[in-house]
Amino acid sequence: MADKQISLPAKLINGGIAGLIGVTCVFPIDLAKTRLQNQQNGQRVYTSMSDCLIKTVRSEGYFGMYRGAAVNLTLVTPEKAIKLAANDFFRHQLSKDGQKLTLLKEMLAGCGAG
């Protein structure tokens, strides 16, 4: 089963799905971080990250935490798809007969994908 090669379109789809999941999980945290950073010293609306998320859900609803996420989803999905497929390509090119890659070769594959 480990010898079976996965097609390039399947790798791109898997990478795109991974990007979507990553943005979906991280976006509310990034939203809270940005709102906390944008506070003025005299006008502190939020005291902590959890306070910011709770107030956002109360005032804007659950999907208010994802307002503006469409841009990130549109840009990150193809980026992750290409990077993960490229990383797999470079890992395959650097491996010898399916042996485990050395740390240096792992780093080279990551650099090539980036």
N, C-alpha and C positions, 0 to 999 in steps of 0.2 A: 504494500500500500504506500510506503514511503517513496518508492521509485516512480509513482505516477506523477506526471507533470500536469500542472494546472494551466489552463489557457490564459493568454494575456487579457482578454475581455473579462474573464472571471476574476483575475487579480485586480483589475481596475475597479470592478464592481465592489469587491471586498474592501478595497482601500477607500472607495467613496463612502461605503456604509460605515467604516471605522471613523472617517472624518465627521460624518453626520452625528454619530453617537458621541464622539468627543466634544463637539461644539455644543450639543444638547446638554451634556453633563456639566460643562465648564461655564457656559454663558451666564447663568444666574450669579455665580461667584464673581465673574468678571464685571457684571453689572453692578453688584454691590461694592466691589473695590473702586470702580470708577465714581460711583455716587459718593462714596466716603472721601475720595480724593478731591472731589469738586466742592466740598463743603467749605464755606468761608469760616474763619475763626469765630466771628461774632454770631453766626447763624448755624449752629450745630443741630441738624435735623435727626441724624442717626448717631447712636452711641457705639454700635458695634456692627459687624457684618450680619449677624443673625437678626439684630434689630432692624437693619435696613431691609433684609429679605422679608421679614414679617410685615413691616409697614408697606412694602411694595405689594405684597399679596393682598393686604387689606384694602389698599387704595386703588390698585389697578387690576386686581384679580390674579389668578395663577398665571395666565398667559401674559400678564404685564411684565413678568420676569424675562420674557423672551422677546419683548418689543425691540426691534432692530436686529434680531438674530438672522433675518433672511439674507442680509448682505454677507455675514460671516459664513452661513451655510453655503451660499452660492460660490464663494471664493475658496473656502477650505476643502470642499468636497473634491473638486478636480485636483487640487494641490496634493492632498493626502493620497488620492488614488495613484497619481503619477509617482510620488515619492516612494510609496510602499512597493509598487510594481518595479521601479528602478532599483530599489534596495534588493529585492529578490533576484533581479537580473544580475546585479553585480556580485551578490553572494554566490550565485550559481557559477559565474565566470571565475571567481576566485577559489572555489572549492576544487579539491582533487579527489575524484572518485567518491564523492559523497561524504568525505571525511569532515569532521567538525572544524570550523574555521578558527584560526588563531585570533587573539585579540586585535592584532594589527590589521588582519584582513577584515575583521568585523568593522573596524574603524574606517578602513578604506571603502568598504561597501556603503557605509553610512554617509561618508563624505561624497562619494559618487552620486548617491541618491539626492543629497542636498543640493 
